[in-house]
């Protein structure tokens, strides 16, 4: 949800279409990050992926993961948080794999 200043209700900007794996859905969203362009990145925990929504988008795109749950370099097991550094690297805390992975998203 996004809350504008002095708003009485929020605006859904990602998900809100039930809990499943379509590009319009999230399943147990955890950490998030908003870049300087207003692009939203979400750790979609139970879908084992990181999603990205640009401003005004009706659906997200999979940035990394989304290849079923696992321990491979392109897989997660419940990603719970994320961060982006000034060089465009995405860091993902991969909860059940007990690791942090780094990806270039530039």
Secondary structure, DSSP 8 states (H G I E B T S, - for coil): -B--TT-SS-B--S--S-SSSSTT--SSEEEEEE-TT--EEEEEGGGTEEEEE-TT-SS-EEEEE-S-BSSSTT-BSSEEEEEE-TTSEEEEEEGGGTEEEEEE--
